[in-house]
């Protein structure tokens, strides 16, 4: 069995690693939920790299239909060819294009299939895939062809919880919720991206970051990816650790809504109150 141990570019918890490997062993899709920016999508990239497999990505939109992941019949191209005499229009196979799920089934080698942000689609979208996920095959009526998976793909499905997924679909999956990293794990993640970051700068930046996330009224809490961007801005801007104690440079890198910026800037917490509160808590 393929065993996923992680990769140098992706730091993950033991619980997530275990669920990835359970998903692979049981040949069931892994549904990954969590706050935006917690690395749900990057997990599939890491699995593909760690196991040396091709990654196929199916990005889901509000208009995406389940059938599009199987195949698309290009009737417009066939009509144009019929009108202008370009090729044999009786050969319908020329106008059948496999979707991302179809590509994963047809691959001669096992692939990692990422179905990204499944909750963006209509409510019936997951149920429309139940038969294909169970049987690992689908039928193309236009050609009479049955497409059956050569190898069952390692399937990662991400969701931002915009919609609840139906129970019949969930029963066929392994589930994992990525908890927001604590400071210890966050430091590991940061050092993957910036191994030479100055220790005091990292310490003060993490204090500020987690302090901001404590605001209950925030409309959008800053995520891990925004913290990584903020740290890069601080380093490029030559901002010292001491400066972060007094203000929040480049706050627009962390907060993306005016109401949140106003809330933090007008919080009324003085530098003394901020420093005192941090000394009383074990946040680092």
DOGURO-103308 format. One record per residue (C-alpha): residue number from 1; x, y, z negated. Coordinates in steps of 0.02 Angstrom, whole numbers, padded with zeros to 5 digits. Last residue first. Example, Ala and Ser with C-alpha at 12.3 -4.5 7.8 and 13.67 -1.06 7.14 Angstrom:
// residues 2
R   resi       c1       c2       c3
R      2    00684   -00053   -00357
R      1    00615   -00225   -00390
This chain:
// residues 284
R   resi       c1       c2       c3
R    284    00221    01544   -01102
R    283    00047    01582   -01162
R    282    00069    01543   -01347
R    281   -00032    01687   -01414
R    280    00005    01817   -01548
R    279    00148    01896   -01452
R    278    00035    01924   -01302
R    277   -00092    02020   -01404
R    276    00043    02136   -01471
R    275    00113    02173   -01299
R    274   -00058    02218   -01229
R    273   -00105    02324   -01380
R    272    00060    02418   -01368
R    271    00043    02445   -01181
R    270   -00128    02518   -01211
R    269   -00285    02422   -01171
R    268   -00421    02543   -01117
R    267   -00481    02424   -00981
R    266   -00488    02566   -00855
R    265   -00354    02494   -00740
R    264   -00423    02318   -00758
R    263   -00604    02365   -00728
R    262   -00563    02486   -00587
R    261   -00462    02353   -00495
R    260   -00603    02228   -00519
R    259   -00735    02348   -00454
R    258   -00626    02390   -00304
R    257   -00618    02207   -00252
R    256   -00463    02115   -00192
R    255   -00361    02099   -00352
R    254   -00188    02021   -00353
R    253   -00101    02103   -00205
R    252   -00201    02262   -00235
R    251   -00115    02277   -00404
R    250    00048    02322   -00315
R    249    00129    02371   -00480
R    248    00033    02329   -00640
R    247    00089    02451   -00774
R    246    00191    02468   -00934
R    245    00251    02290   -00966
R    244    00272    02265   -00779
R    243    00404    02401   -00776
R    242    00508    02309   -00906
R    241    00518    02155   -00794
R    240    00594    02262   -00657
R    239    00517    02300   -00487
R    238    00640    02289   -00342
R    237    00500    02307   -00214
R    236    00548    02145   -00127
R    235    00547    02054   -00294
R    234    00382    02129   -00351
R    233    00301    02097   -00181
R    232    00359    01916   -00185
R    231    00288    01897   -00359
R    230    00122    01969   -00300
R    229    00113    01848   -00153
R    228    00141    01699   -00268
R    227    00011    01767   -00389
R    226   -00111    01784   -00245
R    225   -00084    01602   -00197
R    224   -00113    01548   -00377
R    223   -00278    01641   -00384
R    222   -00331    01813   -00444
R    221   -00506    01813   -00520
R    220   -00644    01875   -00407
R    219   -00794    01970   -00477
R    218   -00700    02004   -00639
R    217   -00819    02032   -00785
R    216   -00746    01898   -00897
R    215   -00573    01977   -00899
R    214   -00455    01838   -00954
R    213   -00382    01822   -00778
R    212   -00297    01991   -00800
R    211   -00205    01931   -00955
R    210   -00154    01774   -00861
R    209   -00070    01878   -00726
R    208    00008    02003   -00845
R    207    00090    01868   -00949
R    206    00144    01775   -00793
R    205    00226    01932   -00724
R    204    00316    01963   -00888
R    203    00391    01788   -00892
R    202    00433    01784   -00707
R    201    00523    01951   -00717
R    200    00618    01894   -00872
R    199    00677    01735   -00785
R    198    00736    01815   -00622
R    197    00672    01715   -00475
R    196    00803    01598   -00400
R    195    00689    01449   -00365
R    194    00557    01558   -00284
R    193    00429    01447   -00196
R    192    00458    01286   -00294
R    191    00497    01394   -00446
R    190    00322    01467   -00438
R    189    00238    01296   -00444
R    188    00343    01241   -00593
R    187    00301    01403   -00683
R    186    00117    01373   -00648
R    185    00129    01202   -00727
R    184    00193    01277   -00889
R    183    00076    01427   -00881
R    182   -00081    01320   -00863
R    181   -00137    01279   -00687
R    180   -00322    01305   -00642
R    179   -00405    01135   -00648
R    178   -00412    01041   -00484
R    177   -00575    00943   -00487
R    176   -00559    00766   -00421
R    175   -00688    00649   -00346
R    174   -00675    00481   -00259
R    173   -00805    00458   -00124
R    172   -00947    00346   -00065
R    171   -01061    00390   -00209
R    170   -01036    00575   -00169
R    169   -01119    00554    00001
R    168   -01273    00469   -00070
R    167   -01278    00604   -00206
R    166   -01289    00752   -00087
R    165   -01153    00887   -00098
R    164   -01197    01043   -00196
R    163   -01169    01203   -00098
R    162   -01041    01343   -00115
R    161   -00941    01222   -00222
R    160   -00774    01271   -00145
R    159   -00759    01100   -00063
R    158   -00615    01000    00009
R    157   -00621    00828    00089
R    156   -00464    00722    00101
R    155   -00473    00563    00206
R    154   -00334    00436    00225
R    153   -00387    00365    00393
R    152   -00452    00187    00414
R    151   -00343    00112    00549
R    150   -00398    00061    00724
R    149   -00563    00148    00689
R    148   -00704    00092    00802
R    147   -00769    00191    00950
R    146   -00915    00104    01037
R    145   -00937    00151    01220
R    144   -01104    00152    01311
R    143   -01043    00304    01410
R    142   -01177    00433    01371
R    141   -01231    00335    01216
R    140   -01065    00361    01126
R    139   -01072    00248    00973
R    138   -00981    00271    00807
R    137   -00859    00177    00697
R    136   -00783    00177    00524
R    135   -00930    00076    00461
R    134   -00962    00166    00298
R    133   -00891    00335    00348
R    132   -00982    00331    00515
R    131   -01146    00283    00432
R    130   -01134    00421    00302
R    129   -01084    00561    00422
R    128   -01257    00640    00442
R    127   -01273    00637    00253
R    126   -01126    00759    00239
R    125   -01203    00882    00364
R    124   -01379    00880    00291
R    123   -01351    01032    00181
R    122   -01284    01140    00322
R    121   -01097    01170    00333
R    120   -00991    01280    00221
R    119   -00987    01145    00087
R    118   -00867    01041    00193
R    117   -00727    01164    00160
R    116   -00589    01069    00252
R    115   -00612    00893    00316
R    114   -00429    00840    00312
R    113   -00387    00676    00399
R    112   -00221    00592    00356
R    111   -00172    00472    00494
R    110   -00149    00284    00514
R    109   -00060    00244    00676
R    108   -00139    00195    00843
R    107   -00256    00344    00827
R    106   -00431    00313    00893
R    105   -00520    00334    00725
R    104   -00426    00494    00681
R    103   -00462    00566    00854
R    102   -00647    00526    00834
R    101   -00650    00614    00665
R    100   -00568    00766    00745
R     99   -00685    00768    00894
R     98   -00664    00661    01049
R     97   -00694    00741    01218
R     96   -00815    00662    01341
R     95   -00821    00748    01510
R     94   -00704    00632    01604
R     93   -00795    00484    01527
R     92   -00948    00536    01629
R     91   -00871    00470    01790
R     90   -01013    00514    01908
R     89   -00944    00692    01919
R     88   -00798    00632    02025
R     87   -00685    00782    02049
R     86   -00708    00966    02093
R     85   -00854    00983    02214
R     84   -00901    01161    02168
R     83   -01078    01133    02105
R     82   -01048    00960    02033
R     81   -00887    01017    01949
R     80   -00979    01164    01872
R     79   -01116    01049    01807
R     78   -00987    00930    01733
R     77   -00899    01075    01649
R     76   -01063    01134    01572
R     75   -01110    00957    01516
R     74   -00954    00942    01408
R     73   -01004    00796    01297
R     72   -00924    00823    01127
R     71   -00865    00683    01011
R     70   -00861    00623    00831
R     69   -00824    00780    00732
R     68   -00946    00876    00840
R     67   -01082    00752    00789
R     66   -01076    00817    00611
R     65   -01127    00992    00666
R     64   -01026    01148    00627
R     63   -01123    01312    00622
R     62   -01076    01362    00444
R     61   -00896    01318    00481
R     60   -00792    01163    00444
R     59   -00607    01151    00488
R     58   -00566    00974    00543
R     57   -00379    00949    00520
R     56   -00280    00798    00581
R     55   -00117    00766    00488
R     54    00007    00639    00559
R     53    00091    00526    00432
R     52    00258    00523    00343
R     51    00185    00476    00174
R     50    00247    00631    00083
R     49    00218    00742    00234
R     48    00039    00685    00259
R     47    00004    00691    00072
R     46    00077    00866    00058
R     45   -00025    00933    00204
R     44   -00181    00856    00126
R     43   -00142    00939   -00041
R     42   -00117    01107    00045
R     41   -00304    01118    00074
R     40   -00346    01100   -00111
R     39   -00201    01210   -00170
R     38   -00279    01310   -00312
R     37   -00312    01463   -00204
R     36   -00500    01456   -00210
R     35   -00555    01379   -00376
R     34   -00574    01191   -00379
R     33   -00647    01043   -00285
R     32   -00564    00894   -00202
R     31   -00667    00753   -00128
R     30   -00560    00600   -00093
R     29   -00627    00487    00044
R     28   -00628    00300    00008
R     27   -00503    00167    00062
R     26   -00499    00092   -00114
R     25   -00309    00099   -00121
R     24   -00296    00269   -00034
R     23   -00428    00348   -00146
R     22   -00348    00271   -00300
R     21   -00181    00344   -00242
R     20   -00252    00518   -00224
R     19   -00340    00499   -00391
R     18   -00177    00454   -00479
R     17   -00085    00603   -00404
R     16   -00225    00718   -00460
R     15   -00218    00651   -00638
R     14   -00027    00662   -00641
R     13   -00038    00846   -00600
R     12    00025    00919   -00437
R     11    00172    01022   -00377
R     10    00182    01037   -00187
R      9    00338    01085   -00089
R      8    00453    00945   -00147
R      7    00320    00814   -00112
R      6    00205    00704   -00212
R      5    00220    00520   -00261
R      4    00091    00451   -00140
R      3    00092    00262   -00131
R      2    00056    00178    00035
R      1    00000    00000    00000
